[in-house]
């Protein structure tokens, strides 16, 4: 968990505070947790266990699930990533595939339009200092809305989706407490639309109306918006830090291969997933002497896996993919094919390329902010319009300002994350949303589907 959501400390942040924050999150896993790869078991064991048929439990039986459900509420019990295997999951997964269906060209065009609308709000004659994640999140809110409703996104819906997604990711990164009432406003909006029959897709018949609402909210207006925003921020910030790579992409926007190499390297070095946890439903051999018993929580560390098998793994080098195939490398940016990969694994690269092309067509990117996998700083970046020619001294001053502000924020943010992370871990352990859900299910009850922490 600590590698999944707790961001990295900086060189000047007290090591003891960073270690304490990590210990708090690791404690949630309990004693029956194994993290792969590790000092004893390498990437081959990671792959074998991740793909094992018994590594199929999603939420039941893991203390870590209470924390994820707490952060992902409302409706984590019907979130596609957290549903237990079975007919209900298959029904939900089929609905997701139906909503994501469509031509590649149409999806790319929709993404480009959404990003263009956001960029149109920026001044075209001077340098803008933005947080890349905040800049693009409204665009991905519009894009996801159009996927679900097949109509242009109204301003009110964009505002609700962006507020909801921002609240989820800020609480996940422990930079802010969660706000259930803020999330409930989007729930109410979606409930009205679904009840009115405004969704032109067949929704999962195995879900009740409130559950269908929570399914859409969690899958498309939480995970999709958050992950696309984070991916775009990582990609653009990497380009800002590597101007030669940026110039090559901007000079040839039709170069799909060049973009694929940059995206593969970005997702290798800054994977969107930190830790994916699974609960074993049967025994899994770990090695000749060790067997994981049923009920073991296995934490799969994407950053550690992505760092194995490469020369200079800490270096950003898109050129490595000219002679290396992602299929033959330790590279699973969208999850493991044998264990529920991201349903948008085909769609995401297409729309990310369209978004990047739109940004590079208007701006040159520059940043002196730090770039970590967890990107809690939301990717501060200077956008320099191609039509503007700022004085070198002014640009240098802006670069210096970005650097100093980012370093100062690292210290205060680290302390904030330690405090708020501790509060939320303790609150989640008290509420026990996942454990209570499965306790009710085993008792034959039907737990109410409402935001955790709200009155019952």
Secondary structure, DSSP 8 states (H G I E B T S, - for coil): -HHHHS----TTS-HHHHHHHHHHHHHTT-SSEEEES-SSS-HHHHHHHHT-TTTTB-STT-HHHHHHHHHH-S-GGG-TTTS-SSHHHHHHHHHHHHHH-S-HHHHHHHHHHHHHHHHTTS-SSS-EEEEHHHHHHHHHHHHHHHHHHSS---HHHHHHHHHHHHHHHHHHTTSS---HHHHHHHHHHHHHHHHTT---S---TTS-HHHHHHHHHHIIIIIHHHHHHHHHHHHHHHHHH-HHHHHHHHHTTT-HHHHHHHHHHHHHHT-S-SEEEEE-SS-EE-SSS-EE-TT-EEEEEHHHHHTSS-TTTTS--GGGGGS--GGGSS--TT--TTS---TTTTHHHHHHHHHHHHHHTTEEEE--S---TT-TT--EEEEEETT----HHHHHHHHHHHHHHHHHHHHHHHHHHHHHHHHHHHHHHHH-HHHHHHHHHHTT-----S-TTS--
